[in-house]
Amino acid sequence: MKIAFVGKGGSGKTTLSSLFVRHLAATGAPVVAIDADINQHLGAALGLDEAEAAGLPALGEHLGLIKDHLRGTNPRIPSAQTMIKTTPPGAGSRLLRVREENPVYAACARPVELDGGTVRLMVTGPFTDADLGVACYHSKTGAVELCLNHLVDGPDEYVVVDMTAGSDSFASGMFTRFDLTFLVAEPTRKGVSVYRQYKEYARDFGVALKVVGNKVQGQDDLDFLREQVGEDLLVTVGHSDWVRAIEKGRPPRFDLLEDVNTRALHALHTAVDGTYPLRDWPRYTRQMVHFHLKNARSWGNERTGADLAAQVDPGFVLGEEATAPA
């Protein structure tokens, strides 16, 4: 199951995504956690110290390896150089699975040990001084989108992505790559503004969206969120001494998390698992192709010097039964 956490900067989406990763790990489920935010804080939220977080390999630095692996023997993709972030898989492409070992995980993922188990952590890498004036951050998240396009995951397998803040996610088709998107919103007008943007943009793509109210301090805050987001409000989270201890670098055991917040995480888990029967792999594949053709026309063909529409395999549908070459 693929899950995104989105929200405005400072809403607490990284904190909530890290708590959900810890919760899933505590159940023994296999988890791949991906930090796709311009501010790379997920590693620290999962307990890594500053040096460990800085030493994580950036996906963007291994884009050539990722492309070469995923291309496989797909005859529609003659070289890795013609692949772009939206290139869809086809017959002969290699696919990624949550539980497997593969060269992409070997190069780009690192194990993070939590109270309940070990998760794989992948990061886009920070936006550095060298990128100023010459790069767009969405070029860095392109590696994440390419991996998600080739990822086949089943029930009780989880990929949790901490997305870039605000509505920047809509600069690519990555916002359609998830079974469920949790929008973390504070009980303020600014806090729900991103929700309205997401709701509007996602409407035509069938994106499943639920709101997690954060920093809710009383009935007035709760009433405000209910008034603003209606039935999309799934659960609310309040102050947490456990989280404050983590932020001070004093991580307590996860089973000491407050009961009310533990129940909130269980509600998120239940909501995610409830989307599994609604999976529509043909629609997922069509959306993948839609954004690929859009990118091909707008910049991809010119940049690569190739007709990227030819990469689309009309007979291929991504799904749990899809096969790939060894």
NUMITI-14933 format. One record per residue (C-alpha): residue in one letter; x, y, z. Coordinates in nm, 4 decimals. Example, Ala and Ser with C-alpha at 12.3 -4.5 7.8 and 13.67 -1.06 7.14 Angstrom:
BEGIN
<filum><res>A</res><east>1.2300</east><north>-0.4500</north><up>0.7800</up></filum>
<filum><res>S</res><east>1.3670</east><north>-0.1060</north><up>0.7140</up></filum>
! end
This chain:
BEGIN
<filum><res>M</res><east>0.0000</east><north>0.0000</north><up>0.0000</up></filum>
<filum><res>K</res><east>0.1364</east><north>0.3412</north><up>-0.0989</up></filum>
<filum><res>I</res><east>0.0690</east><north>0.6317</north><up>0.1375</up></filum>
<filum><res>A</res><east>0.1546</east><north>1.0006</north><up>0.1050</up></filum>
<filum><res>F</res><east>0.1708</east><north>1.2617</north><up>0.3796</up></filum>
<filum><res>V</res><east>0.1184</east><north>1.6185</north><up>0.2571</up></filum>
<filum><res>G</res><east>0.0451</east><north>1.9570</north><up>0.4140</up></filum>
<filum><res>K</res><east>0.1733</east><north>2.3087</north><up>0.4402</up></filum>
<filum><res>G</res><east>0.5180</east><north>2.3717</north><up>0.5822</up></filum>
<filum><res>G</res><east>0.5151</east><north>2.3378</north><up>0.9590</up></filum>
<filum><res>S</res><east>0.1901</east><north>2.1431</north><up>0.9703</up></filum>
<filum><res>G</res><east>0.3598</east><north>1.8405</north><up>1.1229</up></filum>
<filum><res>K</res><east>0.3416</east><north>1.6085</north><up>0.8217</up></filum>
<filum><res>T</res><east>0.6961</east><north>1.4771</north><up>0.8733</up></filum>
<filum><res>T</res><east>0.6231</east><north>1.4077</north><up>1.2390</up></filum>
<filum><res>L</res><east>0.2994</east><north>1.2276</north><up>1.1506</up></filum>
<filum><res>S</res><east>0.4595</east><north>1.0292</north><up>0.8699</up></filum>
<filum><res>S</res><east>0.7427</east><north>0.9191</north><up>1.0999</up></filum>
<filum><res>L</res><east>0.4946</east><north>0.8139</north><up>1.3680</up></filum>
<filum><res>F</res><east>0.3007</east><north>0.6129</north><up>1.1112</up></filum>
<filum><res>V</res><east>0.6211</east><north>0.4455</north><up>0.9919</up></filum>
<filum><res>R</res><east>0.7011</east><north>0.3536</north><up>1.3534</up></filum>
<filum><res>H</res><east>0.3489</east><north>0.2214</north><up>1.4024</up></filum>
<filum><res>L</res><east>0.3689</east><north>0.0016</north><up>1.0918</up></filum>
<filum><res>A</res><east>0.7111</east><north>-0.1283</north><up>1.1921</up></filum>
<filum><res>A</res><east>0.5749</east><north>-0.2179</north><up>1.5355</up></filum>
<filum><res>T</res><east>0.3173</east><north>-0.4423</north><up>1.3673</up></filum>
<filum><res>G</res><east>0.5963</east><north>-0.6298</north><up>1.1877</up></filum>
<filum><res>A</res><east>0.4922</east><north>-0.5066</north><up>0.8430</up></filum>
<filum><res>P</res><east>0.7576</east><north>-0.4469</north><up>0.5751</up></filum>
<filum><res>V</res><east>0.7972</east><north>-0.0712</north><up>0.5207</up></filum>
<filum><res>V</res><east>0.9815</east><north>0.1469</north><up>0.2723</up></filum>
<filum><res>A</res><east>0.9942</east><north>0.5090</north><up>0.3933</up></filum>
<filum><res>I</res><east>1.0806</east><north>0.7836</north><up>0.1425</up></filum>
<filum><res>D</res><east>1.1697</east><north>1.1434</north><up>0.2233</up></filum>
<filum><res>A</res><east>1.0622</east><north>1.3451</north><up>-0.0821</up></filum>
<filum><res>D</res><east>1.0468</east><north>1.6823</north><up>0.0943</up></filum>
<filum><res>I</res><east>1.2800</east><north>1.9691</north><up>0.0091</up></filum>
<filum><res>N</res><east>1.3563</east><north>1.9867</north><up>0.3819</up></filum>
<filum><res>Q</res><east>1.5030</east><north>1.6469</north><up>0.4613</up></filum>
<filum><res>H</res><east>1.3823</east><north>1.5747</north><up>0.8146</up></filum>
<filum><res>L</res><east>1.2329</east><north>1.2257</north><up>0.7996</up></filum>
<filum><res>G</res><east>1.5600</east><north>1.0541</north><up>0.8942</up></filum>
<filum><res>A</res><east>1.5938</east><north>1.2677</north><up>1.2066</up></filum>
<filum><res>A</res><east>1.2270</east><north>1.2083</north><up>1.2921</up></filum>
<filum><res>L</res><east>1.2998</east><north>0.8349</north><up>1.2763</up></filum>
<filum><res>G</res><east>1.5820</east><north>0.8757</north><up>1.5244</up></filum>
<filum><res>L</res><east>1.8932</east><north>0.9210</north><up>1.3094</up></filum>
<filum><res>D</res><east>2.1497</east><north>1.1655</north><up>1.4364</up></filum>
<filum><res>E</res><east>2.2697</east><north>1.4532</north><up>1.2197</up></filum>
<filum><res>A</res><east>2.5695</east><north>1.2659</north><up>1.0785</up></filum>
<filum><res>E</res><east>2.3657</east><north>0.9537</north><up>0.9993</up></filum>
<filum><res>A</res><east>2.0951</east><north>1.1576</north><up>0.8253</up></filum>
<filum><res>A</res><east>2.3530</east><north>1.3517</north><up>0.6228</up></filum>
<filum><res>G</res><east>2.5176</east><north>1.0261</north><up>0.5153</up></filum>
<filum><res>L</res><east>2.2068</east><north>0.8788</north><up>0.3557</up></filum>
<filum><res>P</res><east>2.2564</east><north>0.8215</north><up>-0.0198</up></filum>
<filum><res>A</res><east>2.0474</east><north>1.0534</north><up>-0.2372</up></filum>
<filum><res>L</res><east>1.8208</east><north>0.8911</north><up>-0.4939</up></filum>
<filum><res>G</res><east>1.9025</east><north>1.1612</north><up>-0.7465</up></filum>
<filum><res>E</res><east>2.2711</east><north>1.0753</north><up>-0.7316</up></filum>
<filum><res>H</res><east>2.1918</east><north>0.7206</north><up>-0.8461</up></filum>
<filum><res>L</res><east>1.9429</east><north>0.8071</north><up>-1.1201</up></filum>
<filum><res>G</res><east>2.1532</east><north>0.6372</north><up>-1.3880</up></filum>
<filum><res>L</res><east>2.1598</east><north>0.3113</north><up>-1.1938</up></filum>
<filum><res>I</res><east>1.7864</east><north>0.3352</north><up>-1.1238</up></filum>
<filum><res>K</res><east>1.7022</east><north>0.3903</north><up>-1.4897</up></filum>
<filum><res>D</res><east>1.9316</east><north>0.1153</north><up>-1.6114</up></filum>
<filum><res>H</res><east>1.7848</east><north>-0.1360</north><up>-1.3660</up></filum>
<filum><res>L</res><east>1.4201</east><north>-0.0481</north><up>-1.4328</up></filum>
<filum><res>R</res><east>1.4652</east><north>-0.0450</north><up>-1.8113</up></filum>
<filum><res>G</res><east>1.5455</east><north>-0.4149</north><up>-1.8044</up></filum>
<filum><res>T</res><east>1.4940</east><north>-0.5654</north><up>-2.1498</up></filum>
<filum><res>N</res><east>1.2044</east><north>-0.3385</north><up>-2.2475</up></filum>
<filum><res>P</res><east>1.2470</east><north>-0.3032</north><up>-2.6275</up></filum>
<filum><res>R</res><east>1.0592</east><north>0.0288</north><up>-2.6254</up></filum>
<filum><res>I</res><east>1.3391</east><north>0.1906</north><up>-2.4235</up></filum>
<filum><res>P</res><east>1.6648</east><north>0.1569</north><up>-2.6188</up></filum>
<filum><res>S</res><east>1.8754</east><north>0.3380</north><up>-2.3587</up></filum>
<filum><res>A</res><east>1.8538</east><north>0.4668</north><up>-2.0033</up></filum>
<filum><res>Q</res><east>1.9320</east><north>0.8148</north><up>-2.1372</up></filum>
<filum><res>T</res><east>1.5880</east><north>0.8323</north><up>-2.2995</up></filum>
<filum><res>M</res><east>1.4058</east><north>0.7581</north><up>-1.9735</up></filum>
<filum><res>I</res><east>1.2455</east><north>1.0471</north><up>-1.7868</up></filum>
<filum><res>K</res><east>1.0781</east><north>1.0626</north><up>-1.4479</up></filum>
<filum><res>T</res><east>0.7394</east><north>0.9570</north><up>-1.5878</up></filum>
<filum><res>T</res><east>0.8560</east><north>0.6705</north><up>-1.8122</up></filum>
<filum><res>P</res><east>0.6065</east><north>0.3881</north><up>-1.7547</up></filum>
<filum><res>P</res><east>0.6957</east><north>0.0200</north><up>-1.7350</up></filum>
<filum><res>G</res><east>0.6167</east><north>-0.2193</north><up>-2.0151</up></filum>
<filum><res>A</res><east>0.6938</east><north>-0.5732</north><up>-2.1197</up></filum>
<filum><res>G</res><east>1.0551</east><north>-0.6420</north><up>-2.0240</up></filum>
<filum><res>S</res><east>1.0812</east><north>-0.3665</north><up>-1.7621</up></filum>
<filum><res>R</res><east>1.2075</east><north>-0.4583</north><up>-1.4196</up></filum>
<filum><res>L</res><east>0.9641</east><north>-0.3901</north><up>-1.1354</up></filum>
<filum><res>L</res><east>1.0318</east><north>-0.3068</north><up>-0.7720</up></filum>
<filum><res>R</res><east>0.8748</east><north>-0.4986</north><up>-0.4858</up></filum>
<filum><res>V</res><east>0.8713</east><north>-0.4006</north><up>-0.1212</up></filum>
<filum><res>R</res><east>1.0180</east><north>-0.7202</north><up>0.0235</up></filum>
<filum><res>E</res><east>1.2863</east><north>-0.7979</north><up>-0.2345</up></filum>
<filum><res>E</res><east>1.6553</east><north>-0.7209</north><up>-0.2574</up></filum>
<filum><res>N</res><east>1.7582</east><north>-0.5344</north><up>-0.5697</up></filum>
<filum><res>P</res><east>2.0329</east><north>-0.2967</north><up>-0.6926</up></filum>
<filum><res>V</res><east>1.8130</east><north>0.0107</north><up>-0.6348</up></filum>
<filum><res>Y</res><east>1.7640</east><north>-0.0692</north><up>-0.2671</up></filum>
<filum><res>A</res><east>2.1292</east><north>-0.1695</north><up>-0.2330</up></filum>
<filum><res>A</res><east>2.2441</east><north>0.1696</north><up>-0.3614</up></filum>
<filum><res>C</res><east>1.9732</east><north>0.4005</north><up>-0.2314</up></filum>
<filum><res>A</res><east>1.8064</east><north>0.2501</north><up>0.0756</up></filum>
<filum><res>R</res><east>1.9434</east><north>0.2165</north><up>0.4257</up></filum>
<filum><res>P</res><east>1.7974</east><north>0.0119</north><up>0.7117</up></filum>
<filum><res>V</res><east>1.6714</east><north>0.2073</north><up>1.0115</up></filum>
<filum><res>E</res><east>1.6114</east><north>0.0079</north><up>1.3274</up></filum>
<filum><res>L</res><east>1.3052</east><north>0.1096</north><up>1.5247</up></filum>
<filum><res>D</res><east>1.1492</east><north>-0.0347</north><up>1.8384</up></filum>
<filum><res>G</res><east>0.9261</east><north>-0.2712</north><up>1.6482</up></filum>
<filum><res>G</res><east>1.1509</east><north>-0.3653</north><up>1.3590</up></filum>
<filum><res>T</res><east>1.3607</east><north>-0.2378</north><up>1.0713</up></filum>
<filum><res>V</res><east>1.2419</east><north>-0.0193</north><up>0.7833</up></filum>
<filum><res>R</res><east>1.4096</east><north>0.0811</north><up>0.4585</up></filum>
<filum><res>L</res><east>1.4671</east><north>0.4558</north><up>0.4304</up></filum>
<filum><res>M</res><east>1.5258</east><north>0.6324</north><up>0.0987</up></filum>
<filum><res>V</res><east>1.5782</east><north>1.0069</north><up>0.0502</up></filum>
<filum><res>T</res><east>1.5792</east><north>1.2399</north><up>-0.2482</up></filum>
<filum><res>G</res><east>1.8666</east><north>1.4353</north><up>-0.0992</up></filum>
<filum><res>P</res><east>1.8692</east><north>1.7995</north><up>0.0097</up></filum>
<filum><res>F</res><east>1.8467</east><north>2.1024</north><up>-0.2172</up></filum>
<filum><res>T</res><east>2.2029</east><north>2.2352</north><up>-0.1972</up></filum>
<filum><res>D</res><east>2.3758</east><north>2.5638</north><up>-0.2738</up></filum>
<filum><res>A</res><east>2.5003</east><north>2.4071</north><up>-0.5986</up></filum>
<filum><res>D</res><east>2.1387</east><north>2.3700</north><up>-0.7127</up></filum>
<filum><res>L</res><east>2.0512</east><north>2.7370</north><up>-0.6700</up></filum>
<filum><res>G</res><east>1.9685</east><north>2.9002</north><up>-1.0009</up></filum>
<filum><res>V</res><east>2.0277</east><north>2.5856</north><up>-1.2049</up></filum>
<filum><res>A</res><east>1.7937</east><north>2.3175</north><up>-1.0751</up></filum>
<filum><res>C</res><east>1.4321</east><north>2.2672</north><up>-0.9809</up></filum>
<filum><res>Y</res><east>1.3609</east><north>2.0510</north><up>-0.6781</up></filum>
<filum><res>H</res><east>1.1141</east><north>1.8495</north><up>-0.8830</up></filum>
<filum><res>S</res><east>1.4095</east><north>1.7180</north><up>-1.0820</up></filum>
<filum><res>K</res><east>1.5310</east><north>1.5581</north><up>-0.7594</up></filum>
<filum><res>T</res><east>1.1953</east><north>1.3988</north><up>-0.6802</up></filum>
<filum><res>G</res><east>1.1880</east><north>1.2544</north><up>-1.0319</up></filum>
<filum><res>A</res><east>1.3738</east><north>0.9470</north><up>-0.9068</up></filum>
<filum><res>V</res><east>1.0948</east><north>0.8865</north><up>-0.6545</up></filum>
<filum><res>E</res><east>0.8287</east><north>0.9142</north><up>-0.9241</up></filum>
<filum><res>L</res><east>1.0158</east><north>0.6744</north><up>-1.1519</up></filum>
<filum><res>C</res><east>1.0458</east><north>0.4191</north><up>-0.8709</up></filum>
<filum><res>L</res><east>0.6767</east><north>0.4515</north><up>-0.7803</up></filum>
<filum><res>N</res><east>0.5832</east><north>0.3974</north><up>-1.1463</up></filum>
<filum><res>H</res><east>0.7647</east><north>0.0634</north><up>-1.1360</up></filum>
<filum><res>L</res><east>0.6597</east><north>-0.0420</north><up>-0.7855</up></filum>
<filum><res>V</res><east>0.4286</east><north>-0.3362</north><up>-0.7286</up></filum>
<filum><res>D</res><east>0.3062</east><north>-0.3642</north><up>-0.3714</up></filum>
<filum><res>G</res><east>0.0463</east><north>-0.5839</north><up>-0.2106</up></filum>
<filum><res>P</res><east>-0.1632</east><north>-0.5865</north><up>0.1064</up></filum>
<filum><res>D</res><east>0.0306</east><north>-0.5643</north><up>0.4334</up></filum>
<filum><res>E</res><east>0.3240</east><north>-0.4010</north><up>0.2487</up></filum>
<filum><res>Y</res><east>0.3697</east><north>-0.0283</north><up>0.2930</up></filum>
<filum><res>V</res><east>0.5497</east><north>0.2547</north><up>0.1165</up></filum>
<filum><res>V</res><east>0.5218</east><north>0.5815</north><up>0.3107</up></filum>
<filum><res>V</res><east>0.6266</east><north>0.9025</north><up>0.1342</up></filum>
<filum><res>D</res><east>0.6799</east><north>1.2332</north><up>0.3138</up></filum>
<filum><res>M</res><east>0.5970</east><north>1.4695</north><up>0.0267</up></filum>
<filum><res>T</res><east>0.7177</east><north>1.8225</north><up>-0.0404</up></filum>
<filum><res>A</res><east>0.5185</east><north>2.0931</north><up>0.1385</up></filum>
<filum><res>G</res><east>0.2178</east><north>2.2804</north><up>0.0072</up></filum>
<filum><res>S</res><east>0.0802</east><north>2.2270</north><up>-0.3408</up></filum>
<filum><res>D</res><east>0.4223</east><north>2.1692</north><up>-0.5020</up></filum>
<filum><res>S</res><east>0.3368</east><north>1.8003</north><up>-0.5382</up></filum>
<filum><res>F</res><east>0.1096</east><north>1.8911</north><up>-0.8277</up></filum>
<filum><res>A</res><east>0.4054</east><north>1.9961</north><up>-1.0412</up></filum>
<filum><res>S</res><east>0.4329</east><north>1.6270</north><up>-1.1330</up></filum>
<filum><res>G</res><east>0.1992</east><north>1.3315</north><up>-1.1580</up></filum>
<filum><res>M</res><east>0.3334</east><north>1.1860</north><up>-0.8350</up></filum>
<filum><res>F</res><east>0.0225</east><north>1.2920</north><up>-0.6431</up></filum>
<filum><res>T</res><east>-0.1730</east><north>1.0175</north><up>-0.8244</up></filum>
<filum><res>R</res><east>0.0668</east><north>0.7392</north><up>-0.7224</up></filum>
<filum><res>F</res><east>-0.0877</east><north>0.6603</north><up>-0.3828</up></filum>
<filum><res>D</res><east>-0.3632</east><north>0.4416</north><up>-0.2415</up></filum>
<filum><res>L</res><east>-0.4343</east><north>0.7067</north><up>0.0199</up></filum>
<filum><res>T</res><east>-0.3086</east><north>1.0580</north><up>0.0837</up></filum>
<filum><res>F</res><east>-0.3137</east><north>1.1987</north><up>0.4363</up></filum>
<filum><res>L</res><east>-0.3265</east><north>1.5762</north><up>0.4422</up></filum>
<filum><res>V</res><east>-0.2026</east><north>1.7094</north><up>0.7755</up></filum>
<filum><res>A</res><east>-0.3852</east><north>2.0319</north><up>0.8604</up></filum>
<filum><res>E</res><east>-0.3699</east><north>2.2664</north><up>1.1564</up></filum>
<filum><res>P</res><east>-0.6979</east><north>2.4219</north><up>1.2756</up></filum>
<filum><res>T</res><east>-0.6310</east><north>2.7576</north><up>1.1056</up></filum>
<filum><res>R</res><east>-0.7330</east><north>2.9188</north><up>0.7766</up></filum>
<filum><res>K</res><east>-0.3817</east><north>2.8712</north><up>0.6401</up></filum>
<filum><res>G</res><east>-0.3853</east><north>2.5173</north><up>0.7695</up></filum>
<filum><res>V</res><east>-0.6859</east><north>2.4186</north><up>0.5594</up></filum>
<filum><res>S</res><east>-0.5923</east><north>2.6209</north><up>0.2486</up></filum>
<filum><res>V</res><east>-0.3661</east><north>2.3440</north><up>0.1196</up></filum>
<filum><res>Y</res><east>-0.6510</east><north>2.0989</north><up>0.1748</up></filum>
<filum><res>R</res><east>-0.8745</east><north>2.3035</north><up>-0.0550</up></filum>
<filum><res>Q</res><east>-0.6033</east><north>2.3120</north><up>-0.3224</up></filum>
<filum><res>Y</res><east>-0.5458</east><north>1.9386</north><up>-0.2971</up></filum>
<filum><res>K</res><east>-0.9162</east><north>1.8642</north><up>-0.3057</up></filum>
<filum><res>E</res><east>-0.9622</east><north>2.0731</north><up>-0.6188</up></filum>
<filum><res>Y</res><east>-0.6595</east><north>1.9423</north><up>-0.8073</up></filum>
<filum><res>A</res><east>-0.7129</east><north>1.5792</north><up>-0.7108</up></filum>
<filum><res>R</res><east>-1.0846</east><north>1.5652</north><up>-0.7895</up></filum>
<filum><res>D</res><east>-1.0446</east><north>1.4667</north><up>-1.1551</up></filum>
<filum><res>F</res><east>-0.7945</east><north>1.1908</north><up>-1.0787</up></filum>
<filum><res>G</res><east>-0.9834</east><north>0.9924</north><up>-0.8164</up></filum>
<filum><res>V</res><east>-0.7203</east><north>1.0618</north><up>-0.5505</up></filum>
<filum><res>A</res><east>-0.8294</east><north>0.9258</north><up>-0.2102</up></filum>
<filum><res>L</res><east>-0.7750</east><north>1.2015</north><up>0.0459</up></filum>
<filum><res>K</res><east>-0.8215</east><north>1.2111</north><up>0.4218</up></filum>
<filum><res>V</res><east>-0.7383</east><north>1.4922</north><up>0.6620</up></filum>
<filum><res>V</res><east>-0.5422</east><north>1.4451</north><up>0.9830</up></filum>
<filum><res>G</res><east>-0.6005</east><north>1.7393</north><up>1.2142</up></filum>
<filum><res>N</res><east>-0.2799</east><north>1.8272</north><up>1.3988</up></filum>
<filum><res>K</res><east>-0.2106</east><north>2.0541</north><up>1.6964</up></filum>
<filum><res>V</res><east>-0.5765</east><north>2.0347</north><up>1.7972</up></filum>
<filum><res>Q</res><east>-0.6138</east><north>2.1761</north><up>2.1472</up></filum>
<filum><res>G</res><east>-0.9849</east><north>2.1716</north><up>2.2208</up></filum>
<filum><res>Q</res><east>-1.3426</east><north>2.1491</north><up>2.1003</up></filum>
<filum><res>D</res><east>-1.3253</east><north>2.4815</north><up>1.9161</up></filum>
<filum><res>D</res><east>-1.0308</east><north>2.3576</north><up>1.7080</up></filum>
<filum><res>L</res><east>-1.2149</east><north>2.0344</north><up>1.6343</up></filum>
<filum><res>D</res><east>-1.5346</east><north>2.2165</north><up>1.5358</up></filum>
<filum><res>F</res><east>-1.3361</east><north>2.4444</north><up>1.3036</up></filum>
<filum><res>L</res><east>-1.1784</east><north>2.1522</north><up>1.1188</up></filum>
<filum><res>R</res><east>-1.5110</east><north>1.9704</north><up>1.0893</up></filum>
<filum><res>E</res><east>-1.6678</east><north>2.2846</north><up>0.9474</up></filum>
<filum><res>Q</res><east>-1.3870</east><north>2.3360</north><up>0.6950</up></filum>
<filum><res>V</res><east>-1.3170</east><north>1.9820</north><up>0.5710</up></filum>
<filum><res>G</res><east>-1.6342</east><north>1.7912</north><up>0.6554</up></filum>
<filum><res>E</res><east>-1.6297</east><north>1.4144</north><up>0.6195</up></filum>
<filum><res>D</res><east>-1.2716</east><north>1.4168</north><up>0.4938</up></filum>
<filum><res>L</res><east>-1.1569</east><north>1.4695</north><up>0.8536</up></filum>
<filum><res>L</res><east>-1.0427</east><north>1.1248</north><up>0.9646</up></filum>
<filum><res>V</res><east>-0.8775</east><north>1.1856</north><up>1.3012</up></filum>
<filum><res>T</res><east>-0.7106</east><north>1.4556</north><up>1.5085</up></filum>
<filum><res>V</res><east>-0.3830</east><north>1.4635</north><up>1.7003</up></filum>
<filum><res>G</res><east>-0.2979</east><north>1.6904</north><up>1.9911</up></filum>
<filum><res>H</res><east>0.0102</east><north>1.7741</north><up>2.1944</up></filum>
<filum><res>S</res><east>0.2532</east><north>1.4880</north><up>2.2493</up></filum>
<filum><res>D</res><east>0.5191</east><north>1.4774</north><up>2.5187</up></filum>
<filum><res>W</res><east>0.6557</east><north>1.1718</north><up>2.3373</up></filum>
<filum><res>V</res><east>0.7124</east><north>1.3737</north><up>2.0189</up></filum>
<filum><res>R</res><east>0.8644</east><north>1.6600</north><up>2.2164</up></filum>
<filum><res>A</res><east>1.1145</east><north>1.4142</north><up>2.3685</up></filum>
<filum><res>I</res><east>1.2096</east><north>1.2932</north><up>2.0193</up></filum>
<filum><res>E</res><east>1.2632</east><north>1.6527</north><up>1.9078</up></filum>
<filum><res>K</res><east>1.5016</east><north>1.6986</north><up>2.2006</up></filum>
<filum><res>G</res><east>1.7003</east><north>1.3935</north><up>2.0958</up></filum>
<filum><res>R</res><east>1.5738</east><north>1.1808</north><up>2.3831</up></filum>
<filum><res>P</res><east>1.3732</east><north>0.9087</north><up>2.2096</up></filum>
<filum><res>P</res><east>1.1509</east><north>0.7110</north><up>2.4470</up></filum>
<filum><res>R</res><east>1.0214</east><north>0.3639</north><up>2.3636</up></filum>
<filum><res>F</res><east>0.7456</east><north>0.3772</north><up>2.1042</up></filum>
<filum><res>D</res><east>0.5074</east><north>0.1835</north><up>2.3269</up></filum>
<filum><res>L</res><east>0.5085</east><north>0.4858</north><up>2.5607</up></filum>
<filum><res>L</res><east>0.3347</east><north>0.7028</north><up>2.3001</up></filum>
<filum><res>E</res><east>0.0160</east><north>0.8524</north><up>2.4442</up></filum>
<filum><res>D</res><east>-0.2905</east><north>0.6281</north><up>2.4111</up></filum>
<filum><res>V</res><east>-0.4915</east><north>0.8902</north><up>2.2227</up></filum>
<filum><res>N</res><east>-0.2183</east><north>0.9241</north><up>1.9601</up></filum>
<filum><res>T</res><east>-0.1721</east><north>0.5487</north><up>1.9394</up></filum>
<filum><res>R</res><east>-0.5437</east><north>0.5174</north><up>1.8623</up></filum>
<filum><res>A</res><east>-0.5080</east><north>0.7846</north><up>1.5944</up></filum>
<filum><res>L</res><east>-0.2314</east><north>0.5825</north><up>1.4246</up></filum>
<filum><res>H</res><east>-0.4493</east><north>0.2719</north><up>1.4344</up></filum>
<filum><res>A</res><east>-0.7229</east><north>0.4739</north><up>1.2616</up></filum>
<filum><res>L</res><east>-0.4792</east><north>0.5722</north><up>0.9858</up></filum>
<filum><res>H</res><east>-0.3742</east><north>0.2096</north><up>0.9450</up></filum>
<filum><res>T</res><east>-0.7349</east><north>0.0935</north><up>0.9205</up></filum>
<filum><res>A</res><east>-0.8110</east><north>0.3614</north><up>0.6615</up></filum>
<filum><res>V</res><east>-0.5115</east><north>0.2594</north><up>0.4492</up></filum>
<filum><res>D</res><east>-0.5988</east><north>-0.1096</north><up>0.4567</up></filum>
<filum><res>G</res><east>-0.9576</east><north>-0.0219</north><up>0.3689</up></filum>
<filum><res>T</res><east>-0.8473</east><north>0.1179</north><up>0.0334</up></filum>
<filum><res>Y</res><east>-0.7048</east><north>-0.2128</north><up>-0.0873</up></filum>
<filum><res>P</res><east>-1.0340</east><north>-0.3487</north><up>-0.2324</up></filum>
<filum><res>L</res><east>-1.0701</east><north>-0.0199</north><up>-0.4241</up></filum>
<filum><res>R</res><east>-0.7451</east><north>-0.0592</north><up>-0.6158</up></filum>
<filum><res>D</res><east>-0.7825</east><north>-0.0009</north><up>-0.9878</up></filum>
<filum><res>W</res><east>-0.4579</east><north>-0.0971</north><up>-1.1602</up></filum>
<filum><res>P</res><east>-0.5836</east><north>-0.0164</north><up>-1.5133</up></filum>
<filum><res>R</res><east>-0.6729</east><north>0.3387</north><up>-1.4029</up></filum>
<filum><res>Y</res><east>-0.3405</east><north>0.3664</north><up>-1.2230</up></filum>
<filum><res>T</res><east>-0.1616</east><north>0.2681</north><up>-1.5426</up></filum>
<filum><res>R</res><east>-0.3693</east><north>0.5072</north><up>-1.7553</up></filum>
<filum><res>Q</res><east>-0.2828</east><north>0.7963</north><up>-1.5238</up></filum>
<filum><res>M</res><east>0.0833</east><north>0.7028</north><up>-1.5429</up></filum>
<filum><res>V</res><east>0.0672</east><north>0.7131</north><up>-1.9218</up></filum>
<filum><res>H</res><east>-0.1310</east><north>1.0407</north><up>-1.9172</up></filum>
<filum><res>F</res><east>0.1395</east><north>1.2259</north><up>-1.7266</up></filum>
<filum><res>H</res><east>0.4163</east><north>1.0649</north><up>-1.9275</up></filum>
<filum><res>L</res><east>0.2686</east><north>1.1860</north><up>-2.2556</up></filum>
<filum><res>K</res><east>0.2116</east><north>1.5302</north><up>-2.1060</up></filum>
<filum><res>N</res><east>0.5760</east><north>1.5531</north><up>-1.9964</up></filum>
<filum><res>A</res><east>0.6958</east><north>1.4142</north><up>-2.3291</up></filum>
<filum><res>R</res><east>0.5162</east><north>1.6875</north><up>-2.5216</up></filum>
<filum><res>S</res><east>0.6081</east><north>1.9735</north><up>-2.2892</up></filum>
<filum><res>W</res><east>0.9817</east><north>1.9034</north><up>-2.2465</up></filum>
<filum><res>G</res><east>1.0820</east><north>1.5368</north><up>-2.2629</up></filum>
<filum><res>N</res><east>1.0961</east><north>1.4900</north><up>-2.6393</up></filum>
<filum><res>E</res><east>1.3071</east><north>1.7989</north><up>-2.6855</up></filum>
<filum><res>R</res><east>1.5439</east><north>1.7146</north><up>-2.4023</up></filum>
<filum><res>T</res><east>1.6051</east><north>1.3534</north><up>-2.5036</up></filum>
<filum><res>G</res><east>1.5773</east><north>1.3934</north><up>-2.8805</up></filum>
<filum><res>A</res><east>1.3380</east><north>1.0977</north><up>-2.8915</up></filum>
<filum><res>D</res><east>0.9660</east><north>1.0401</north><up>-2.9342</up></filum>
<filum><res>L</res><east>0.8870</east><north>0.9360</north><up>-2.5779</up></filum>
<filum><res>A</res><east>0.5305</east><north>0.8404</north><up>-2.6672</up></filum>
<filum><res>A</res><east>0.6865</east><north>0.5306</north><up>-2.8207</up></filum>
<filum><res>Q</res><east>0.7823</east><north>0.4159</north><up>-2.4708</up></filum>
<filum><res>V</res><east>0.4179</east><north>0.3433</north><up>-2.3895</up></filum>
<filum><res>D</res><east>0.3311</east><north>-0.0258</north><up>-2.4095</up></filum>
<filum><res>P</res><east>-0.0439</east><north>-0.0291</north><up>-2.4856</up></filum>
<filum><res>G</res><east>-0.0837</east><north>-0.3899</north><up>-2.3779</up></filum>
<filum><res>F</res><east>0.0832</east><north>-0.3548</north><up>-2.0359</up></filum>
<filum><res>V</res><east>-0.1067</east><north>-0.3029</north><up>-1.7110</up></filum>
<filum><res>L</res><east>0.0893</east><north>-0.2703</north><up>-1.3869</up></filum>
<filum><res>G</res><east>-0.0439</east><north>-0.4918</north><up>-1.1093</up></filum>
<filum><res>E</res><east>0.0380</east><north>-0.7524</north><up>-0.8523</up></filum>
<filum><res>E</res><east>0.0434</east><north>-1.0254</north><up>-1.1171</up></filum>
<filum><res>A</res><east>0.2805</east><north>-0.8329</north><up>-1.3450</up></filum>
<filum><res>T</res><east>0.6032</east><north>-1.0138</north><up>-1.4205</up></filum>
<filum><res>A</res><east>0.9470</east><north>-0.8826</north><up>-1.5007</up></filum>
<filum><res>P</res><east>1.2755</east><north>-1.0290</north><up>-1.6252</up></filum>
<filum><res>A</res><east>1.5202</east><north>-1.1628</north><up>-1.3698</up></filum>
! end
